[in-house]
């Protein structure tokens, strides 16, 4: 898979269809940050006229996971990745278009370097903040990713 937003979204259609059908899309990706967005619609709503928390979680995880995949691909090494833990906080109803941004590229790069150097699995906490069109934070997700060089 190439390292582009378009290829990640195509990948989602085949490998993460629930996220794709709910409208989750990667919108930006470089070595420093990942960004995903999703718009509140009928298919991803909860009974309270806002976006279901799990849909927000899918978008938030994508913004972090795509960044991890980017750095694994750049390393050229066979490295496994898995979410070990996550925490979330919801501060406002999620309606309209919600953008999740993760600026933790340096953390991932460092964890991969440590995994390669030590030969031991590493963990890294990454944060993705969801904001609405008015710039108001609606939710904050933290994911603990494990990274290990495959033997």
DAFEN-V783158 format. One record per pair of residues at least 6 apart in sequence whose C-alpha atoms are under 7 Angstrom apart, sorted by the first residue. I is the first residue (numbers start at 0). GAP is how many residues later the second one is. D is the distance in whole Angstrom. If there is no record, write none. Layout:
BEGIN
[[I;GAP;D] [I;GAP;D]]
END
This chain:
BEGIN
[[0;6;7] [2;67;6] [4;21;6] [4;22;6] [4;23;6] [4;24;6] [7;18;7] [8;16;6] [8;17;6] [11;8;6] [12;7;6] [18;39;6] [21;21;6] [21;22;6] [22;15;5] [22;16;7] [23;12;7] [23;13;6] [23;14;5] [23;35;6] [24;11;5] [24;12;6] [24;13;6] [25;9;6] [25;10;4] [25;11;6] [25;37;7] [26;8;5] [26;9;5] [26;10;7] [27;6;6] [27;7;5] [27;8;7] [28;6;6] [28;38;7] [30;74;6] [31;71;6] [31;72;6] [31;73;4] [31;74;6] [32;34;7] [32;69;5] [32;70;4] [32;71;6] [32;72;6] [33;29;5] [33;30;6] [33;32;7] [33;33;6] [33;67;6] [33;68;5] [33;69;7] [34;28;5] [34;64;7] [34;65;6] [34;66;4] [34;67;6] [35;23;6] [35;24;7] [35;26;7] [35;27;5] [35;63;6] [35;64;5] [35;65;7] [36;22;6] [36;60;7] [36;61;6] [36;62;4] [36;63;6] [37;21;7] [37;59;6] [37;60;5] [37;61;7] [38;57;5] [38;58;4] [38;59;6] [39;10;7] [39;11;5] [39;55;5] [39;56;5] [39;57;6] [43;7;6] [43;8;6] [43;11;7] [44;6;4] [44;7;5] [45;6;5] [49;43;6] [49;44;5] [49;45;5] [50;43;5] [50;44;6] [58;41;7] [59;40;6] [59;68;5] [59;81;6] [62;37;7] [62;38;6] [62;39;6] [62;65;7] [63;38;6] [63;62;7] [63;64;7] [66;38;7] [67;40;6] [70;38;6] [71;7;6] [77;71;6] [77;72;6] [78;68;6] [78;69;5] [78;70;4] [78;71;5] [79;67;6] [79;68;5] [79;69;6] [79;70;6] [80;64;7] [80;65;6] [80;66;5] [80;67;7] [81;63;6] [81;64;5] [82;60;7] [82;61;6] [82;62;5] [82;63;6] [83;60;5] [83;61;6] [83;62;6] [84;58;6] [84;59;5] [85;56;5] [85;57;4] [85;58;6] [86;54;6] [86;55;5] [86;56;7] [87;52;6] [87;53;4] [87;54;6] [88;50;5] [88;51;5] [88;52;7] [89;48;6] [89;49;4] [89;50;7] [90;46;7] [90;47;5] [90;48;6] [91;46;5] [92;45;6] [93;44;6] [95;36;7] [96;35;6] [96;36;6] [97;32;6] [97;33;5] [97;34;5] [97;35;7] [98;31;5] [98;32;5] [98;33;6] [99;28;6] [99;29;5] [99;30;4] [99;31;7] [100;27;5] [100;28;6] [100;29;7] [101;25;6] [101;26;4] [101;27;7] [103;22;6] [106;17;7] [107;16;7] [110;11;6] [110;12;7] [110;13;7] [111;35;7] [114;6;6] [114;7;6] [114;32;7] [114;33;6] [114;34;6] [115;33;7] [118;30;7] [119;28;6] [120;25;7] [120;26;6] [120;27;4] [121;24;6] [121;25;5] [121;26;6] [122;21;6] [122;22;5] [122;23;4] [122;24;6] [123;20;5] [123;21;5] [123;22;7] [124;17;7] [124;18;6] [124;19;4] [124;20;6] [125;16;6] [125;17;5] [125;18;6] [126;14;6] [126;15;4] [126;16;6] [127;12;6] [127;13;5] [127;14;6] [128;8;7] [128;10;6] [128;11;4] [128;12;6] [129;7;6] [129;8;6] [129;9;5] [129;10;6] [130;6;4] [130;7;5] [131;6;7]]
END
